[in-house]
Amino acid sequence: MDTETQDPERDRSAVPNPPASGTDRVAEGSRSRLSWLPGGVWTAAGLALVVVLLLVSRFVAQPFGIPSASMEPALHVGDRVMVDKLAYRFGGEPRRGDVVVFDGTGYFGDGDYIKRVVGIGGDRVRCCAKDGRLTVNGRPVTEPFLHDGNAPSDVSFDVVVPPGRLFLLGDHRADSADSRDHLGSPGGGMIPLSVVRGRADLVVWPPSRWHGLQQRDVYARVPAPSTAAHG
């Protein structure tokens, strides 16, 4: 028993500099922390980036893929457009010529759609005039964005857009299910502003098709609804 109690004492006394052991442990701990920090920093940075991207996608801007030919030639199947989700959130509203993405559930069908704004609240939109053009508030409109060979519409219509709603058409009129196809449905084919997700400003993919989408100048001479003769 005495030997067992004395051996540890001899072992401790044989160590010339006991604090060295503690110093080694601190050094090892330092190396451990140094090896952990870079991974931790990158992990935190990656998570922060993901959070930022999710927030941007949710509230600021989001890419959308084009699934159909209804907006040709401006948009082709497979194009990706950048949608500005803040465009109409601070008092701004869609204007004629804007290309918008909206939730068509209950109006056009389930899911998101992309169309061009032709009429805003109060507008009288008619087709077609004697010269074959669409008119807005009595003013004939030349639509340079129409698909080659398409008439402004293959069906006649004459509608007044209710306040807070939009009349929407595809650029490829012969291959677009839009407001014309839902004139007899609830809402008359005109969607409320509340379901607009944002304004599609730019084709961002593929790079060879990078271009803007707005055509507001086409409607520059259209009179305001309050001055238009709706009779």
C-alpha positions in Angstrom: 0.0 0.0 0.0 2.9 2.4 0.9 4.5 1.6 -2.4 1.3 2.4 -4.2 0.9 5.7 -2.4 4.5 6.7 -3.0 4.8 5.8 -6.7 2.5 8.7 -7.8 4.6 11.1 -5.7 7.8 9.9 -7.4 6.1 10.2 -10.8 5.1 13.8 -10.1 8.5 14.8 -8.7 10.1 13.3 -11.7 8.4 15.9 -14.0 10.9 18.8 -14.2 8.3 21.4 -15.3 4.7 20.4 -14.6 3.2 23.5 -16.1 4.6 22.4 -19.5 1.8 19.9 -19.6 -0.8 22.6 -19.1 0.9 24.7 -21.8 0.8 21.8 -24.2 -2.9 21.4 -23.5 -3.6 25.1 -24.2 -1.6 24.9 -27.4 -3.6 21.8 -28.5 -6.8 23.6 -27.6 -5.7 26.6 -29.7 -5.0 24.4 -32.7 -8.4 22.8 -32.2 -10.1 26.2 -32.2 -8.1 27.4 -35.2 -9.1 24.4 -37.2 -12.7 24.8 -36.2 -13.1 28.5 -36.8 -12.7 28.5 -40.6 -15.3 25.8 -41.1 -17.6 27.5 -38.7 -17.2 30.9 -40.4 -17.8 29.3 -43.8 -20.8 27.4 -42.5 -22.3 30.6 -40.9 -21.6 32.6 -44.1 -23.2 29.9 -46.2 -26.3 29.8 -44.0 -26.5 33.6 -44.0 -26.3 33.7 -47.8 -29.1 31.1 -48.1 -31.2 33.2 -45.8 -30.5 36.3 -47.8 -31.3 34.6 -51.1 -34.6 33.2 -49.7 -35.6 36.6 -48.4 -34.7 38.2 -51.8 -36.6 35.6 -53.6 -39.6 35.9 -51.3 -39.9 39.7 -51.1 -37.7 41.4 -53.7 -37.0 39.5 -57.0 -37.4 36.0 -58.2 -36.7 34.2 -61.5 -39.6 32.4 -63.2 -39.3 29.9 -66.0 -41.5 30.2 -69.1 -43.5 27.0 -69.8 -45.5 27.9 -72.9 -45.4 29.8 -76.2 -48.3 32.2 -75.2 -45.9 35.2 -74.9 -43.9 34.7 -78.1 -41.9 36.3 -79.5 -41.0 38.2 -76.4 -40.7 35.0 -74.3 -39.8 31.6 -75.6 -40.3 28.3 -73.8 -37.4 27.7 -71.4 -36.6 31.4 -71.0 -36.2 32.7 -67.5 -37.4 36.1 -66.5 -36.6 38.2 -63.4 -39.7 39.3 -61.6 -39.6 42.5 -59.6 -41.8 41.8 -56.5 -41.4 45.3 -55.2 -42.7 47.0 -58.3 -46.2 47.4 -57.0 -45.8 47.2 -53.3 -45.4 50.8 -52.4 -48.3 52.5 -54.1 -47.3 51.7 -57.7 -49.8 49.8 -59.9 -49.4 47.9 -63.1 -49.5 50.0 -66.3 -50.6 49.2 -69.8 -47.7 47.4 -71.5 -46.3 45.8 -68.3 -45.6 42.1 -68.4 -46.8 40.7 -65.1 -46.7 37.3 -63.2 -49.9 36.5 -61.3 -51.6 33.7 -59.4 -54.4 32.6 -61.8 -56.1 30.3 -59.3 -59.8 30.8 -59.5 -59.5 33.1 -62.5 -57.5 31.4 -65.2 -56.6 28.1 -63.6 -54.3 26.8 -60.9 -50.8 28.2 -60.8 -48.9 31.2 -61.9 -49.3 32.9 -65.3 -47.5 35.6 -67.3 -49.3 38.0 -69.6 -49.2 41.6 -70.8 -51.4 44.3 -69.3 -53.7 45.8 -71.9 -56.3 47.4 -69.8 -56.3 48.8 -66.3 -59.2 49.8 -64.0 -61.7 52.0 -65.8 -60.4 51.2 -69.4 -62.7 50.3 -72.2 -61.0 47.6 -74.3 -62.4 46.7 -77.6 -61.5 44.5 -80.6 -61.5 45.0 -83.2 -61.7 48.4 -84.9 -62.5 48.8 -88.6 -58.7 48.7 -89.3 -58.4 45.5 -87.3 -56.6 47.1 -84.4 -57.4 46.8 -80.7 -58.7 50.0 -79.1 -58.3 51.3 -75.5 -60.5 54.1 -74.5 -61.3 54.7 -78.1 -57.7 55.0 -79.2 -56.5 52.4 -81.8 -53.3 50.7 -80.6 -50.5 49.3 -82.8 -49.0 46.4 -81.0 -45.4 45.7 -82.3 -44.9 42.8 -79.9 -47.6 40.6 -81.5 -46.5 37.3 -82.9 -46.0 37.4 -86.6 -49.2 36.6 -88.5 -51.4 37.0 -85.5 -54.4 39.4 -85.5 -55.0 41.4 -82.3 -57.7 38.9 -81.6 -59.6 36.2 -83.4 -62.7 36.9 -81.2 -64.6 40.1 -80.7 -65.0 41.7 -77.3 -65.9 45.0 -75.7 -65.3 45.3 -72.0 -64.9 47.9 -69.3 -62.3 46.9 -66.8 -63.6 47.2 -63.2 -61.5 49.3 -60.7 -58.7 47.3 -59.1 -58.6 44.8 -61.9 -56.5 44.1 -65.1 -57.4 42.9 -68.6 -54.5 40.7 -69.8 -53.5 39.3 -73.1 -50.7 37.1 -74.4 -48.5 38.4 -77.2 -49.1 35.2 -79.2 -52.8 35.8 -79.5 -53.5 32.7 -81.5 -51.9 30.5 -78.8 -52.8 32.3 -75.6 -55.5 31.5 -73.0 -56.0 34.9 -71.5 -58.8 37.4 -70.4 -60.7 36.8 -73.7 -61.2 33.2 -72.7 -62.8 33.9 -69.4 -65.2 36.8 -70.2 -68.1 34.7 -69.0 -66.4 33.5 -65.9 -66.6 35.2 -62.4 -64.7 38.4 -62.7 -65.1 38.5 -66.5 -61.6 37.3 -67.1 -60.1 40.3 -65.4 -57.8 39.6 -62.4 -57.6 41.6 -59.2 -54.4 43.5 -58.4 -54.1 41.5 -55.2 -53.0 38.4 -57.1 -50.2 40.0 -59.1 -46.9 38.7 -57.9 -44.7 41.2 -59.6 -43.5 42.7 -62.9 -41.4 40.7 -65.3 -38.7 43.2 -66.4 -36.0 41.2 -68.0 -35.2 38.0 -69.7 -32.1 36.8 -67.9 -31.6 33.3 -69.5 -30.3 32.3 -71.9 -27.8 35.1 -72.1 -28.3 35.3 -75.9 -31.9 36.5 -75.3 -31.2 39.1 -72.6 -33.7 41.9 -73.2 -36.3 44.0 -71.5 -40.0 43.3 -71.7 -42.0 46.5 -71.0 -43.8 48.2 -73.8 -45.5 51.2 -72.1 -44.7 53.6 -75.0 -47.2 51.7 -77.2 -50.0 53.0 -75.0 -48.6 56.5 -74.5 -51.4 58.2 -76.5 -54.2 56.3 -74.8 -56.4 58.7 -72.9 -57.1 58.2 -69.2 -60.3 56.3 -68.4 -61.9 59.3 -66.9 -61.7 61.2 -70.2 -62.7 58.2 -72.4 -66.2 58.0 -73.9 -67.5 54.6 -72.7 -70.8 54.9 -74.6 
